[in-house]
Amino acid sequence: MKKLINDPKHVVDEGVAGFAAAHDDIVRASTDPVFVVRTDAPRSGKVGIVSGGGSGHEPLHAGFVGYGMLDAAVPGAVFTSPTPDPIVAATKAVDGGAGVLHIVKNYTGDVLNFETAADLAAADGVNVRSMIVNDDVAVQDSLYTAGRRGVAGTVLVEKIAGAAAERGDSLEEVTAIAERVNANVRSMGVALTPCVVPHAGEPSFILAEDEIEIGIGIHGEPGREKIKLEPADSIVERMLGPIVDDLPYTSGDKVLLLVNGMGGTPQVELYIVYRHAAEVLKSQGIEVVRSLVGNYTTSLEMQGMSLSVLKLDDELTELWDAPVQTAALRWGR
């Protein structure tokens, strides 16, 4: 294992400290318990939005803390849910009196710990709502979940819900917007290589040199099938078919297309993928009107990518376009 770390036990603490130092105009970090919060939180009368989960998926979630997106993010150990205590602390830190929404990826540990944290925060007088992201169409159940996994579509939920909160929507309205995004986004990933979790020191799964896995999860969970490596266009078609069929998307739909890198894939390869994905959607009468290409929900150094397609309406498009200023997404401000 070759990694730019010191002690595997301190990866998260040192990473959070470095992140906060690099972006001290946007965020500040709490060290005990560990979480990242907007520098201007809490904002009186504004709905607070908190997300989080295991580290190793950066920039998810801390990279999306800031104006127009999240108010706080709670990192756990690598690929491990944060415990309830830091979630409660982050929830209280962003409560401006209008309530707090928890955005939670559908992994058993995350769901249980955020649920416990919401109960504890509510006992202290905070109005908390929760919504579960489950955009992955690859498998119904996995090593980590009951039901579908939450993957890169989480970024789209966080951005659009964050914009709704920024414009002054109520907790009920922000929650409804987040649920609407989740209901209209579908994703699937592919792995070309495994990743190495620092405290494990060995690959999280095995792929032969000429193998890839279609439908992989962001922790290296098994997908739908292992196949021989194919050209990028063929892989895109294998992934887009189940995505489009699942909602289903139909001719005339306007969509946002996210091509998300898993951490180790060069940007040029992601754009090769985007090129053909957009062509396939266009051939089916589905119009890509917004796009995002890059590393947004990663799996350490895994080579691979995921595709997410979000069906847009006028309001969701307006909220996507709304100004945002975070470490990983910035426009319009």
Secondary structure, DSSP 8 states (H G I E B T S, - for coil): ---S-S-GGGHHHHHHHHHHHHTTTTEEEEETTEEEEETT-S-TTS-EEEEEEEESSTTTTGGGBSBTSBSEEEEEEETS---HHHHHHHHHHT--SS-EEEEEES-HHHHHHHHHHHHHHHHTT--EEEEEE--B-S-S--SS-SS----THHHHHHHHHHHHHHTT--HHHHHHHHHHHHHTEEEEEEESS--B-TTT-SBSS---TTEEEET--TTS---SEEEE---HHHHHHHHHHHHHHHTT--TT-EEEEEEEE-BSS-HHHHHHHHHHHHHHHHHTT-EEEEEEEE-SS--TTB-EEEEEEEE--HHHHHHHHS-EESSS-EE--
